[in-house]
Amino acid sequence: MRVSTAAKVLALLTLIILGLLAAIPATAIDLVAFTGITGPLTSALTQLAALAPGVKALVGFIGFVVALISLTALRNFSPVLFYIGMAIFGAVGLIIGGSIMGATI
């Protein structure tokens, strides 16, 4: 069964619109004032905010390394998925983690 070009374009535009709606600022979580966050995550973020910048960088880097090592489970799917996942995570993960932590790495 062939899918027409118009259907592909419509599906792509729908995906883009849904992605933009998911990223609107009204649904964002404020990591400074912790508004919109409830439960044990609030106390964890409060304790993390109280750490010195060097300790924040160390915690963020160790978390990044642990997540990177756990990505090796992707090798069970296929070599292509493994290398794509590692490249994306390695290129983006540390930068995003550092900006969330508020640390300069």
C-alpha positions in Angstrom: 0.0 0.0 0.0 1.5 3.3 -1.0 0.9 6.5 1.0 0.4 9.6 -1.0 2.7 12.6 -0.6 -0.2 14.8 0.6 -0.8 12.3 3.5 2.9 12.3 4.4 2.9 16.1 4.5 -0.3 16.2 6.5 1.2 13.7 9.0 4.4 15.7 9.3 2.6 19.0 9.9 0.3 17.3 12.5 3.4 16.0 14.3 5.1 19.4 14.2 1.9 21.1 15.6 1.6 18.5 18.3 5.2 18.9 19.2 4.9 22.7 19.5 1.8 22.4 21.6 3.6 20.1 24.0 6.4 22.6 24.4 4.3 25.7 25.2 5.5 27.7 28.2 2.3 27.2 30.1 3.1 23.6 30.6 6.8 24.1 31.4 8.2 23.3 34.8 10.0 26.1 36.7 13.2 24.7 38.0 14.0 27.9 39.9 10.8 28.4 42.0 9.8 24.7 41.7 6.3 25.5 40.7 4.4 22.7 39.1 6.5 20.1 40.8 5.1 18.0 43.7 6.3 15.1 45.8 9.8 13.9 46.5 11.2 15.6 43.4 10.8 19.0 45.1 13.0 18.1 48.0 15.5 16.5 45.7 15.7 19.6 43.6 15.9 21.8 46.7 18.9 19.8 48.0 20.5 19.9 44.6 20.1 23.7 44.4 21.9 24.1 47.7 25.0 22.3 46.4 28.2 24.2 45.4 28.7 24.6 41.6 31.6 22.2 41.6 29.6 19.5 43.3 26.7 20.1 41.0 29.0 19.6 38.0 30.3 16.4 39.6 26.8 15.1 40.3 25.7 16.0 36.7 28.7 14.4 35.1 28.3 11.1 37.1 24.6 11.0 36.2 25.5 11.5 32.6 28.1 8.7 32.7 25.7 6.3 34.4 23.0 7.1 31.8 25.6 6.7 28.9 26.6 3.3 30.2 23.0 2.2 30.5 22.5 3.1 26.9 24.7 0.1 26.0 21.5 -1.9 26.3 20.7 -0.5 22.8 23.2 -2.9 21.3 20.7 -5.7 21.8 18.4 -4.0 19.3 20.6 -3.4 16.3 24.0 -1.9 15.6 22.5 1.1 13.8 20.2 2.0 16.7 23.1 1.6 19.1 25.3 4.1 17.2 22.5 6.5 16.5 21.5 6.5 20.2 25.0 6.9 21.5 25.7 9.8 19.1 22.6 11.7 20.0 23.0 11.1 23.7 26.7 11.9 23.7 26.2 15.1 21.7 23.2 16.5 23.5 22.9 14.8 26.9 25.9 16.4 28.6 25.0 19.9 27.4 21.4 19.6 28.5 22.3 18.0 31.8 24.8 20.8 32.5 22.3 23.5 31.7 19.7 21.9 33.9 22.2 21.6 36.7 23.2 25.2 36.3 26.8 24.1 36.2 29.5 25.1 33.8 31.3 21.9 32.6 
